[in-house]
Amino acid sequence: MRLNKDTKEKIYNHALQEYPDECCGIVTGDSDKQRVHLCENIQNKLHTEDPERYQRDARTAYFIERRRFDDILSYAKENGEEIIAFYHSHPEHEAYFSEEDFAAQTVFGEPEFPDALHAVVSVMDGKIHAMKCYKWDCSAQVFTAVENCL
């Protein structure tokens, strides 16, 4: 699976709009038709309400509200679409798949959507620096970089 040019531009724009905080979202559709669902990063809200449990703020973490996530899943099912990618940004950091990213995308050590791409956008000094995609390798039980996903 590849993210098309329009999808890539929408993800880039979202990352720039949310900078210096992390953005997050979901892409549904297929290789021809892709829809970018912008999600609100509620990490600052969680951090304010419970700083012990949510020690990081939105500059270094993201959290999609479960109801929004479920609404996107329902929309995709109703429209015959698949979840093809999740994305988020790393302000002032490289586009790597961190331990926190692994933990956020796995339940009991495996992802809920093993076929989905995971795009990470690096934003440095308010400009897009890079975007890399990662995919679940079920034999190695890790997310590995994917070449040619853009």
C-alpha positions in Angstrom: 0.0 0.0 0.0 1.2 3.5 -0.8 -0.1 6.8 0.4 -1.1 9.0 -2.6 0.1 12.5 -3.1 -3.2 14.1 -1.9 -3.1 12.0 1.3 0.5 12.9 1.9 -0.2 16.7 1.5 -3.1 16.5 3.9 -1.0 14.7 6.5 1.8 17.3 6.1 -0.7 20.2 6.4 -2.2 18.7 9.6 1.3 18.3 11.1 2.1 21.9 10.3 -1.2 23.2 11.7 -0.7 21.3 15.0 3.0 22.2 15.4 4.6 22.4 18.0 2.3 19.7 19.2 2.0 16.2 17.7 -0.8 15.7 15.2 -2.6 12.4 14.7 -5.1 10.8 12.4 -6.3 7.8 10.4 -6.4 7.1 6.7 -9.2 4.9 5.3 -10.0 3.7 1.7 -7.8 1.8 -0.7 -4.9 2.3 -3.1 -7.1 4.5 -5.4 -9.4 6.4 -3.1 -8.0 7.6 0.3 -9.7 9.7 3.0 -7.7 11.4 5.7 -9.5 11.7 9.0 -7.9 14.4 11.1 -8.1 13.6 14.8 -7.7 15.9 17.8 -4.8 15.1 19.9 -6.3 15.0 23.4 -3.0 14.4 25.2 -2.9 17.9 26.8 -6.3 17.4 28.2 -5.3 14.0 29.7 -2.1 15.4 31.0 -3.9 18.3 32.7 -6.6 16.0 34.3 -4.2 13.3 35.4 -0.5 14.3 35.2 0.7 11.2 37.1 -0.9 8.8 34.6 -0.3 10.9 31.5 3.1 12.4 32.2 3.8 13.7 28.7 2.0 16.5 27.0 1.0 16.9 23.3 4.5 18.1 22.3 5.8 14.6 22.9 2.8 12.3 22.8 -0.6 11.9 21.2 -3.9 10.3 22.1 -7.0 9.9 19.9 -10.3 9.9 21.8 -11.8 6.4 21.6 -15.2 7.7 20.5 -13.6 9.5 17.5 -11.7 6.3 16.7 -14.8 4.2 16.8 -16.7 6.7 14.6 -14.0 6.4 12.0 -14.1 2.6 12.1 -17.9 2.7 11.7 -17.6 5.2 8.8 -15.1 2.9 7.1 -17.2 -0.2 7.5 -20.4 1.6 6.3 -18.5 2.8 3.2 -16.7 -0.4 2.4 -13.3 1.1 3.2 -10.4 -0.3 5.1 -8.1 1.3 7.7 -5.0 1.7 5.6 -2.9 4.0 7.8 -2.4 5.7 11.1 -0.2 8.8 11.3 1.2 11.2 13.8 4.0 13.8 13.9 7.2 14.1 15.8 7.9 17.8 16.4 11.6 18.6 16.6 12.5 14.9 16.3 13.2 12.5 13.4 10.5 10.3 11.8 11.2 7.1 13.8 8.9 4.5 15.4 9.5 4.9 19.1 8.9 2.6 22.0 5.9 4.7 22.9 4.6 4.4 19.3 4.9 0.6 19.6 3.0 0.6 22.9 0.3 2.8 21.6 -0.3 0.6 18.5 -0.2 -2.8 20.1 -2.6 -4.6 22.4 -1.0 -7.6 24.2 2.0 -7.3 21.9 0.2 -7.2 18.6 -1.5 -4.4 16.6 -5.3 -4.3 16.2 -4.8 -3.5 12.5 -1.7 -5.5 11.4 -2.0 -4.6 7.7 -2.1 -0.8 8.3 0.8 1.5 7.6 2.0 3.8 10.4 3.3 7.1 9.0 5.5 9.3 11.2 6.1 12.9 10.1 9.2 14.8 11.3 8.6 18.5 11.7 11.7 20.6 12.4 11.5 24.4 13.0 8.0 24.5 11.7 8.8 22.8 8.4 8.3 19.2 7.2 11.6 17.4 7.5 10.7 13.8 6.5 8.0 11.2 6.6 8.6 7.5 7.1 6.2 4.6 7.1 6.3 1.5 9.2 4.5 -1.8 8.9 4.0 -4.7 11.3 6.2 -7.7 10.7 4.3 -10.6 12.4 7.2 -13.0 12.2 9.6 -10.7 14.0 6.9 -9.1 16.1 8.1 -5.5 15.4 7.3 -2.6 13.2 9.8 -2.2 10.3 10.4 0.7 7.9 8.7 0.4 4.6 10.3 1.6 1.4 8.2 3.3 -1.2 5.1 4.0 0.8 4.8 7.5 -0.5 
